[in-house]
């Protein structure tokens, strides 16, 4: 399974997604803000590289597209999934190669999305 970085400032969303992904066998690291996400990416995630980042669109202090671009500066080519409760947020990613999904996202759909993204990363 893969190392996944989950970024969301909502503790309930983080706990739920972390449990779903961990139960599927993935190693999940959690960041509740952009600063901690960047710190985890700088430090690495154990012995294996992060293969997938799943992030909320609305994060305090940083726009979604800005967050994605900074992640790619640090880890070029890492796959990124952006989740948002706002369908209009998809427009911000039109020129970026990210996968955008509107929340809520059911556990089976989340796991299918993760597998699709990881196969693209391979």
C-alpha positions as semicolon CSV with decimal commas, in nm:
position;residue;x (nm);y (nm);z (nm)
1;X;0,000;0,000;0,000
2;X;0,100;0,364;-0,025
3;X;0,202;0,659;0,187
4;X;-0,074;0,918;0,174
5;X;-0,072;1,270;0,315
6;X;-0,418;1,384;0,422
7;X;-0,463;1,759;0,469
8;X;-0,781;1,899;0,624
9;X;-0,854;2,144;0,904
10;X;-1,179;1,970;1,001
11;X;-1,102;1,712;1,272
12;X;-1,408;1,499;1,189
13;X;-1,321;1,484;0,818
14;X;-0,960;1,396;0,898
15;X;-1,049;1,123;1,146
16;X;-1,302;0,963;0,913
17;X;-1,081;0,964;0,604
18;X;-0,774;0,853;0,800
19;X;-0,964;0,555;0,939
20;X;-1,101;0,457;0,596
21;X;-0,759;0,477;0,431
22;X;-0,572;0,307;0,716
23;X;-0,826;0,023;0,725
24;X;-0,754;-0,026;0,354
25;X;-0,387;-0,074;0,443
26;X;-0,244;0,267;0,358
27;X;0,006;0,456;0,571
28;X;-0,169;0,787;0,637
29;X;-0,007;1,100;0,771
30;X;-0,229;1,389;0,874
31;X;-0,177;1,763;0,856
32;X;-0,441;2,004;0,981
33;X;-0,293;2,310;0,811
34;X;-0,061;2,400;0,525
35;X;0,239;2,466;0,750
36;X;0,229;2,121;0,906
37;X;0,174;1,962;0,562
38;X;0,485;2,136;0,428
39;X;0,679;2,025;0,735
40;X;0,580;1,663;0,681
41;X;0,675;1,683;0,314
42;X;1,014;1,838;0,398
43;X;1,085;1,576;0,663
44;X;0,971;1,290;0,442
45;X;0,723;1,034;0,558
46;X;0,931;0,758;0,702
47;X;1,123;0,542;0,461
48;X;0,888;0,581;0,166
49;X;0,789;0,888;-0,030
50;X;0,439;1,029;-0,021
51;X;0,264;0,893;-0,331
52;X;-0,065;1,079;-0,293
53;X;-0,187;1,398;-0,127
54;X;-0,556;1,437;-0,046
55;X;-0,642;1,790;0,057
56;X;-0,940;2,002;0,137
57;X;-0,983;2,304;-0,088
58;X;-1,056;2,558;0,186
59;X;-0,754;2,578;0,414
60;X;-0,674;2,869;0,648
61;X;-0,407;3,105;0,516
62;X;-0,353;2,950;0,172
63;X;-0,561;2,908;-0,141
64;X;-0,616;2,562;-0,280
65;X;-0,416;2,622;-0,599
66;X;-0,134;2,788;-0,402
67;X;-0,119;2,485;-0,172
68;X;-0,100;2,247;-0,469
69;X;0,176;2,447;-0,640
70;X;0,383;2,454;-0,321
71;X;0,338;2,078;-0,277
72;X;0,460;2,025;-0,635
73;X;0,760;2,253;-0,574
74;X;0,854;2,025;-0,285
75;X;0,752;1,690;-0,439
76;X;0,732;1,720;-0,818
77;X;0,492;1,475;-0,975
78;X;0,312;1,368;-0,659
79;X;-0,055;1,299;-0,730
80;X;-0,300;1,541;-0,567
81;X;-0,671;1,501;-0,500
82;X;-0,865;1,810;-0,393
83;X;-1,194;1,772;-0,209
84;X;-1,442;2,054;-0,161
85;X;-1,801;2,112;-0,065
86;X;-1,812;2,385;-0,328
87;X;-1,846;2,275;-0,691
88;X;-1,731;2,622;-0,802
89;X;-1,390;2,556;-0,645
90;X;-1,311;2,324;-0,938
91;X;-1,251;2,632;-1,154
92;X;-0,939;2,716;-0,951
93;X;-0,778;2,389;-1,066
94;X;-0,870;2,407;-1,435
95;X;-0,505;2,455;-1,541
96;X;-0,359;2,212;-1,288
97;X;-0,335;1,836;-1,320
98;X;-0,521;1,752;-1,003
99;X;-0,826;1,540;-0,945
100;X;-1,111;1,744;-0,800
101;X;-1,409;1,586;-0,624
102;X;-1,703;1,744;-0,452
103;X;-1,776;1,643;-0,092
104;X;-1,929;1,445;0,055
105;X;-1,747;1,143;-0,080
106;X;-1,858;0,795;0,024
107;X;-1,593;0,555;0,157
108;X;-1,607;0,317;-0,144
109;X;-1,574;0,613;-0,382
110;X;-1,278;0,749;-0,181
111;X;-1,101;0,413;-0,195
112;X;-1,167;0,376;-0,567
113;X;-1,034;0,727;-0,627
114;X;-0,720;0,652;-0,425
115;X;-0,654;0,334;-0,625
116;X;-0,701;0,522;-0,954
117;X;-0,459;0,794;-0,848
118;X;-0,200;0,548;-0,720
119;X;-0,211;0,358;-1,049
120;X;-0,139;0,687;-1,230
121;X;0,156;0,747;-0,996
122;X;0,309;0,406;-1,064
